[in-house]
Amino acid sequence: MGYMLPPGTIVATQAWSMHRERSVFPSPDFFSPERWLVDDSEELSQMTAQMMAFGLGSRNCGGQTFAYMTMRMVLASIARNFDIVAAPGTDEKSMAMRDAFVSFSVRD
């Protein structure tokens, strides 16, 4: 890519900087989950490529499994303790999947 690096140079990034890149994540310091519900596949692809909430590879977060387990328990507790109903006007079309949150590994 036009950059010369001496042999043995360690090249790395950190999630904190990647997740706060304003050209990819407008208003990165605000909690805004609806930013992932965009219809623009190019924008969504760019955000997905720059998102690494638990890190990647062999040095990923040791708490990732605990976090996923906790989320399942919280969701089960909410479903068990509350009466959950669909909003008025909900139909099959309005329930169509628009986005998916997945973990993925970087391809070589």
Backbone torsions as a table, in degrees:
resi	resn	phi	psi	omega
1	MET	NA	18.6	175.9
2	GLY	89.8	4.7	178.9
3	TYR	-110.3	131.8	176.7
4	MET	-97.9	126.3	177.2
5	LEU	-122.3	134.4	177.7
6	PRO	-64.3	149.3	177.1
7	PRO	-55.1	141.1	179.0
8	GLY	87.2	-2.5	179.1
9	THR	-68.7	132.4	177.4
10	ILE	-90.1	124.9	178.4
11	VAL	-114.9	125.7	-177.5
12	ALA	-148.5	169.7	174.8
13	THR	-135.6	173.6	177.7
14	GLN	-133.1	144.7	-175.8
15	ALA	-63.0	-37.2	-176.1
16	TRP	-55.7	-47.3	-179.6
17	SER	-70.9	-41.5	-178.8
18	MET	-63.0	-39.0	-177.3
19	HIS	-77.0	-9.4	-179.6
20	ARG	-113.5	18.1	177.2
21	GLU	-73.9	108.1	-172.9
22	ARG	-63.0	-27.2	178.9
23	SER	-71.7	-19.9	179.1
24	VAL	-102.9	-44.3	-178.2
25	PHE	-117.8	90.2	177.0
26	PRO	-58.8	140.7	-178.0
27	SER	52.1	57.6	-174.0
28	PRO	-66.8	-17.8	-177.8
29	ASP	-88.0	2.3	179.8
30	PHE	-112.1	140.1	176.8
31	PHE	-70.9	114.7	-176.4
32	SER	-146.0	74.2	-178.1
33	PRO	-61.8	-23.1	-179.7
34	GLU	-68.0	-11.2	177.1
35	ARG	-61.7	-21.6	179.8
36	TRP	-85.4	-1.6	-177.7
37	LEU	-101.1	28.1	-179.9
38	VAL	-76.8	152.6	178.0
39	ASP	-87.7	-11.5	-177.4
40	ASP	-81.2	106.4	-176.5
41	SER	-65.2	-30.9	177.9
42	GLU	-65.1	-46.0	179.1
43	GLU	-64.1	-44.1	179.6
44	LEU	-63.8	-40.2	178.4
45	SER	-63.1	-41.7	179.3
46	GLN	-65.9	-42.0	178.5
47	MET	-65.3	-43.0	-179.5
48	THR	-62.0	-41.5	179.7
49	ALA	-65.2	-28.2	-176.6
50	GLN	-96.3	-0.1	-177.0
51	MET	-97.8	122.8	174.9
52	MET	-143.8	71.6	-174.1
53	ALA	-57.9	-35.6	-178.3
54	PHE	-112.0	12.0	-175.8
55	GLY	79.7	-178.5	-177.5
56	LEU	-138.9	158.6	173.3
57	GLY	73.7	-157.5	-175.4
58	SER	-69.2	-14.9	-178.9
59	ARG	-104.8	24.2	-179.0
60	ASN	-71.0	170.0	-173.3
61	CYS	-62.7	126.8	177.1
62	GLY	-67.3	-19.7	-179.9
63	GLY	-89.5	2.1	-177.4
64	GLN	-58.5	-47.4	-179.8
65	THR	-63.1	-42.0	178.0
66	PHE	-62.1	-41.8	179.9
67	ALA	-63.0	-45.4	178.7
68	TYR	-63.4	-40.7	179.0
69	MET	-64.2	-41.9	179.3
70	THR	-63.8	-42.1	178.6
71	MET	-61.2	-40.5	178.0
72	ARG	-63.1	-42.5	-179.3
73	MET	-66.5	-39.5	178.6
74	VAL	-64.9	-45.7	179.3
75	LEU	-61.9	-42.3	177.8
76	ALA	-63.8	-39.8	178.7
77	SER	-64.7	-41.1	178.3
78	ILE	-64.3	-46.1	-179.0
79	ALA	-63.6	-34.0	-177.9
80	ARG	-78.3	-33.4	-172.0
81	ASN	-100.7	-4.6	-178.9
82	PHE	-131.5	150.7	173.4
83	ASP	-86.5	111.5	-176.9
84	ILE	-101.6	124.5	179.4
85	VAL	-129.7	153.5	178.1
86	ALA	-73.2	149.9	177.5
87	ALA	-65.9	150.9	177.4
88	PRO	-55.3	138.8	178.9
89	GLY	88.6	1.0	179.1
90	THR	-71.6	129.8	176.6
91	ASP	-139.3	-177.4	-176.5
92	GLU	-60.2	-39.3	-179.1
93	LYS	-66.4	-41.6	-178.9
94	SER	-70.5	-17.5	179.7
95	MET	-92.5	1.2	-179.2
96	ALA	-60.4	137.5	-178.7
97	MET	-66.2	130.3	178.5
98	ARG	-111.7	-18.3	-176.2
99	ASP	-155.9	156.3	177.1
100	ALA	-138.1	134.8	177.0
101	PHE	-100.5	117.8	-177.7
102	VAL	-134.3	157.0	170.1
103	SER	-94.5	141.2	180.0
104	PHE	-144.3	156.9	177.2
105	SER	-104.1	155.8	-179.4
106	VAL	-77.0	134.1	178.0
107	ARG	-89.7	144.9	177.4
108	ASP	-78.8	NA	NA
